[in-house]
Amino acid sequence: MSFKNIVRELKEMTTDGIGSMSRRRGGEGKQKQWRNCTRAHVVPDLVAPECTTEGRWAHLPPELLLDIIRRVEESETSWPARTTVVYCASVCKPWRDVTKEIVKTPEECGRLTFPISLKQPGPRDSPIQCYIKRDRATSTFRLYYGLTPSEDESDKLLLAAKRIRRATSTEFLISLVADDFSRASSTYVGKLRSNFLGTKFSIYDSQPPNDEAFQANHSRSSRRFHTKQVSPRLPACNYNIATISYELNVLRTRGPRRMNCSLHYIPISSIQEGGTAPTPKSFPQENLLPSTSSSLSSSLSLPLSSPLVKEKPLPGDACNDYLVLKNKSPRWHEQLQCWCLNFKGRVTVASVKNFQLVASVGSSDNVSDAEQNKVILQFGKIGQDIFTMDYRYPISAYQAFAICLSSFDTKPACE
């Protein structure tokens, strides 16, 4: 059987075999479910065990299975062709385990595959290039994977956010999909909240910054429920992972905006030689197979948050010497009579929102000049309601998107 035929049969199994099996099973227990609905007590909403199809593909020799998935991963390097890698993880548990072993993090391979890739640090050498589309009518913002918008609008959606204005603050709810921003949804990943003046923003994540922090704090008193909780699979906290501060600049008398971003869980040693940044490997209590959708955001739909989540940092896990980012100072162009930055062609329209972030370090931090001058995140305007976003190690796509969202909020004390 040729390699193309193998990939074709994988797609047929994930779209037909598993789906039809679930529909048949749903009809058989309909009467039993109706009888159970008459009961008055509430039972914990536990995650159902994995339902896999045991067929000829589940019993392939390990060496052959490893070779097949490795060839698929190496050949399909861009979206939407990389959907085939997601299909491989959807066949059965052995296929999923091998796929997760082969697929590397964005820091190692520079590619985004599963939703957890959005929480992992970007590549060290070259940035991952994305763009953001703003919809003024619905107050939504969508992050896409790619250099610029394509003509057929087939670009890969990574994250979406919706702005909600309140009496004393503004919130940006961030989701994996563009049509569901509920905190109770399985696609909710976090939020950004501002103060009244728009000078300080807090980034909240629905999961700890790394797996070790989740295990260490899973039994802490910051839980939303008591021991007998209704839905134990839902995370109990929103974790305050970063703070963004804008300097007061009434009527722009001090020039362009000045901002600092404190990353509470990324140590400054991460940008030193041999340093590493926190890298979560999976979502908390991940025990469901990825769905068969071709979307990156829906390829692994897991419960991530809940409506009444407590918002607090975890002092035992936050870094004492955490990394701080600052905006790169622009230079004044005498001929153009404006402030300028070198975006290397990625930004084409002048805007007060344009910025570049670099590490803010001192002489005692033992960070090389090359690392100090390296642009970690840049954001700028290229058209009507279209902006580019390029990020790299040590921040993730989610952190970069949240930082860029702070630039969209109204800042009475900075403008």
C-alpha positions in Angstrom: 0.0 0.0 0.0 1.4 3.4 -1.0 2.0 6.2 1.5 -0.7 8.4 0.0 -3.2 5.5 0.4 -2.3 5.2 4.1 -3.0 8.9 4.7 -6.3 8.7 2.8 -7.5 5.8 4.8 -6.6 7.6 8.1 -8.8 10.5 7.1 -11.7 8.2 6.2 -11.4 6.4 9.6 -11.4 9.6 11.6 -14.3 11.2 9.7 -16.5 8.1 9.2 -15.5 5.3 11.5 -15.4 7.0 14.9 -18.3 9.3 14.2 -20.7 6.6 13.0 -19.8 4.4 16.0 -20.6 7.2 18.4 -24.0 7.8 16.7 -24.9 4.1 17.0 -24.1 4.0 20.6 -26.0 7.1 21.3 -29.3 5.6 20.1 -29.0 2.4 22.1 -29.0 4.0 25.5 -31.7 6.7 24.9 -34.4 5.1 27.1 -31.9 4.4 29.9 -30.8 8.1 29.9 -34.4 9.2 30.2 -34.9 7.1 33.3 -31.7 8.5 34.8 -32.9 12.1 34.3 -35.7 11.6 36.8 -33.3 11.2 39.7 -32.9 14.2 42.0 -29.3 13.8 43.2 -26.2 15.4 41.6 -23.2 13.2 40.7 -19.7 14.4 39.7 -19.3 15.1 36.0 -16.4 12.8 35.5 -14.5 12.5 32.2 -15.6 9.5 30.2 -13.0 6.9 29.4 -11.3 6.9 26.0 -13.3 5.4 23.2 -11.1 4.1 20.5 -11.6 2.0 17.5 -9.6 -1.3 17.7 -8.9 -2.1 14.1 -6.0 -3.1 11.9 -4.4 0.3 12.4 -4.2 -0.2 16.2 -1.9 -3.2 15.9 0.8 -2.1 13.6 4.4 -3.0 14.5 5.9 -0.2 16.6 8.8 0.3 14.1 6.4 0.7 11.2 4.1 3.0 13.1 7.0 5.2 14.1 8.3 5.4 10.6 4.9 6.3 9.1 4.2 9.1 11.6 7.7 10.5 11.3 7.4 10.7 7.5 4.0 12.4 7.8 5.4 14.9 10.3 8.4 15.7 8.2 6.5 16.1 4.9 3.5 18.2 6.2 5.2 21.3 7.6 2.6 24.0 7.0 -1.2 24.4 7.4 -3.6 23.1 6.2 -1.5 20.2 5.1 -0.3 19.7 8.7 -3.8 18.6 9.5 -2.7 15.1 8.6 -0.5 15.1 11.7 -3.6 15.8 13.8 -5.4 13.0 12.1 -2.6 10.6 13.1 -3.1 11.5 16.7 -6.9 10.8 16.3 -6.7 7.2 15.2 -6.2 5.5 18.6 -4.1 5.7 21.7 -0.9 4.0 20.3 -1.0 6.4 17.4 -1.5 9.4 19.7 1.4 8.4 22.0 3.8 8.1 19.1 2.6 11.3 17.5 3.1 13.2 20.8 6.6 11.7 21.0 7.6 12.8 17.5 6.0 16.2 17.3 8.4 18.7 18.9 7.7 22.0 20.7 7.7 25.3 18.8 11.0 26.1 20.5 12.6 23.0 18.9 10.9 22.9 15.5 9.4 26.4 14.9 6.0 24.9 14.0 2.5 25.0 15.7 0.6 21.7 15.7 -1.6 21.1 18.7 -3.4 23.7 20.9 -0.8 23.3 23.7 1.7 24.7 21.2 0.1 28.1 21.8 1.2 27.9 25.5 4.8 26.9 24.7 7.7 29.3 24.1 8.4 30.2 20.5 11.6 29.4 18.5 14.9 30.9 19.5 16.3 31.6 16.1 13.6 33.1 13.9 10.2 34.4 15.1 6.8 32.9 14.3 4.9 35.3 12.1 1.2 35.9 12.7 -1.4 38.6 12.1 -4.4 40.0 14.0 -7.7 41.1 12.4 -9.9 43.5 14.4 -13.7 43.6 14.0 -14.9 46.9 15.4 -18.6 46.0 15.1 -18.4 42.9 17.4 -15.3 44.1 19.4 -13.5 40.9 18.6 -9.9 40.2 17.6 -8.6 37.1 15.8 -5.1 35.8 15.7 -4.1 34.0 12.5 -1.0 31.9 11.6 0.7 33.4 8.5 2.6 36.4 7.1 -0.4 38.3 5.8 -4.1 37.6 5.1 -4.6 35.3 2.1 -7.1 36.0 -0.6 -9.2 32.8 0.0 -9.3 33.5 3.8 -8.2 29.9 4.5 -5.6 31.0 7.1 -5.3 29.1 10.3 -7.1 30.6 13.3 -5.0 30.3 16.5 -6.8 32.4 19.1 -9.7 34.9 19.3 -10.6 37.5 21.9 -13.7 39.6 22.7 -13.5 43.0 24.5 -16.0 43.6 27.3 -16.2 47.0 28.8 -17.2 47.3 32.5 -17.7 50.2 34.8 -14.2 50.2 36.3 -12.2 48.0 33.9 -12.0 46.3 30.5 -11.7 42.6 29.9 -10.5 40.7 26.9 -11.8 37.1 27.0 -9.5 34.8 25.0 -10.7 31.5 23.4 -9.5 28.9 21.0 -12.6 29.6 18.8 -14.1 32.8 17.5 -17.8 32.1 18.4 -17.6 31.0 22.1 -16.1 33.2 24.8 -17.9 31.8 27.8 -15.6 31.1 30.8 -17.5 27.8 31.2 -16.6 26.7 27.7 -13.9 24.0 27.1 -12.2 26.5 24.6 -11.6 29.3 27.1 -7.9 29.8 27.7 -7.6 33.0 29.7 -8.2 36.7 29.8 -6.6 40.2 30.0 -7.9 42.8 32.5 -7.2 46.5 32.7 -7.5 49.1 35.4 -9.7 52.1 35.2 -7.1 54.4 33.5 -5.9 51.8 31.1 -2.3 52.0 32.5 -2.0 48.5 34.0 -3.1 45.2 32.6 -3.0 41.7 34.2 -2.8 38.5 32.1 -4.6 35.5 33.5 -4.0 31.9 32.3 -6.5 29.1 32.9 -3.7 26.7 33.7 -0.3 26.9 35.5 2.7 27.9 33.4 4.2 24.4 33.7 3.1 20.9 34.6 5.2 20.9 37.9 3.3 24.0 39.1 0.0 22.3 38.4 0.9 19.2 40.4 2.3 21.2 43.3 -0.7 23.4 43.6 -3.5 21.1 42.6 -4.5 20.6 46.3 -4.1 24.2 47.5 -6.8 26.3 49.2 -7.3 28.4 46.1 -9.9 26.0 44.8 -13.3 27.2 43.6 -15.2 24.3 45.1 -15.0 22.3 48.3 -14.0 18.6 48.3 -17.4 17.5 47.0 -17.4 19.6 43.9 -19.9 19.2 41.0 -17.3 19.1 38.2 -13.8 18.1 39.4 -12.3 18.1 35.9 -12.5 22.0 35.7 -9.5 24.0 36.8 -10.0 25.9 40.0 -8.0 29.1 39.3 -7.0 31.8 36.9 -3.3 32.2 37.2 -1.9 35.7 37.1 1.1 35.1 34.8 2.1 38.7 33.7 1.5 42.4 34.3 1.7 45.1 31.7 2.3 48.7 32.7 2.1 51.9 30.6 3.7 55.1 31.8 1.6 58.2 32.3 1.8 60.3 29.2 -1.0 62.9 29.2 -1.5 64.4 25.7 1.6 62.5 24.6 3.9 65.2 26.0 6.6 62.5 26.5 6.5 61.1 23.0 5.4 57.6 22.0 3.9 55.1 24.5 6.2 53.5 27.0 5.4 50.1 28.4 6.9 47.3 30.6 5.8 43.7 30.8 6.7 41.7 33.8 6.5 37.9 33.2 6.1 36.4 36.6 6.9 32.8 35.7 9.7 33.3 33.2 13.1 33.7 35.0 15.6 36.1 33.6 18.0 33.1 33.4 15.9 31.8 30.5 17.6 34.2 28.1 21.1 33.5 29.6 23.3 30.9 27.9 21.9 27.5 28.6 18.7 28.8 30.2 15.2 27.4 29.7 11.7 28.8 29.9 8.7 27.0 31.5 7.1 24.7 28.9 3.8 23.0 29.6 3.5 19.6 27.9 -0.3 19.2 28.1 -3.5 20.7 29.4 -4.4 19.8 33.0 -6.1 16.3 33.3 -5.7 15.7 29.5 -7.2 12.4 28.8 -9.4 12.8 25.7 -8.4 12.0 22.2 -8.1 15.0 19.8 -11.2 15.5 17.6 -11.0 15.0 13.9 -11.5 18.7 13.0 -8.9 20.2 10.8 -8.7 23.3 12.9 -5.7 23.8 15.2 -7.9 25.3 17.9 -10.4 22.5 17.9 -8.0 19.6 17.4 -7.9 19.1 21.1 -11.0 20.3 22.9 -10.5 20.0 26.6 -12.1 21.7 29.6 -9.9 24.7 30.5 -11.9 27.0 32.8 -15.1 27.7 34.6 -17.2 30.8 35.3 -16.5 31.6 39.0 -12.7 31.1 38.9 -10.5 32.7 41.6 -7.9 35.1 40.3 -4.6 35.0 42.3 -0.9 34.4 41.6 0.9 31.5 43.2 3.7 33.1 45.3 5.5 29.8 45.7 6.0 29.3 42.0 6.5 32.9 40.7 10.1 33.8 40.0 11.9 36.1 42.4 14.1 37.3 39.5 11.6 37.3 36.7 12.0 38.6 33.1 10.8 42.1 32.3 10.3 43.3 28.7 10.4 47.0 27.7 9.5 48.7 24.5 12.4 49.5 22.2 13.0 53.3 22.1 12.2 54.7 18.6 14.4 57.4 17.0 13.3 60.7 15.7 13.5 61.1 11.9 14.2 64.7 11.0 13.1 64.5 7.4 9.8 62.7 8.1 9.3 64.5 11.4 8.1 61.3 13.2 9.3 58.5 15.5 10.6 55.5 13.6 11.5 51.8 14.3 12.9 49.2 12.0 10.3 46.6 11.6 12.1 44.9 8.6 9.1 45.4 6.3 6.5 43.8 8.6 4.8 47.1 9.5 3.8 49.6 6.9 1.3 52.0 8.5 2.2 54.6 11.2 0.2 54.0 14.4 0.5 54.8 18.1 0.0 51.1 18.7 3.2 49.9 16.9 5.9 48.6 19.3 8.8 46.3 19.7 9.7 44.6 23.0 13.2 43.6 24.2 14.6 42.3 27.4 15.1 44.8 30.2 18.3 43.6 32.0 21.1 45.1 34.0 24.9 44.7 33.8 24.8 42.1 36.6 22.3 39.8 34.9 25.0 38.2 32.6 23.0 38.5 29.4 24.9 38.9 26.1 24.5 42.0 24.0 22.9 40.0 21.2 20.2 38.8 23.5 19.6 42.2 24.9 19.1 43.7 21.4 16.9 40.8 20.1 13.3 41.7 19.5 11.1 39.2 21.4 7.8 40.6 20.3 6.9 43.2 17.6 3.4 44.4 16.7 2.3 46.9 14.1 -0.3 48.0 11.6 -0.3 47.0 8.0 -3.9 48.0 6.9 -7.4 48.9 8.0 -7.9 46.8 11.2 -5.1 44.4 10.2 -1.9 44.1 12.4 1.1 41.8 12.3 2.4 40.0 15.4 5.8 38.3 15.4 7.0 36.6 18.6 9.9 34.3 19.7 11.4 32.6 22.7 10.9 32.8 25.7 7.2 33.9 25.4 4.3 31.9 23.9 1.7 32.8 21.3 -0.9 33.2 24.1 1.3 35.6 26.0 2.2 37.6 22.9 -1.4 37.9 21.9 -2.5 39.1 25.3 0.3 41.7 25.3 -0.8 43.0 21.9 -4.4 43.2 23.0 -3.5 45.7 25.7 -2.5 48.1 22.9 -6.1 48.1 21.6 -7.6 49.4 24.8 -8.4 53.0 25.4 -5.8 54.7 27.6 -7.0 58.1 28.9 -3.9 58.7 30.9 -1.5 57.8 28.1 -2.9 59.7 25.1 
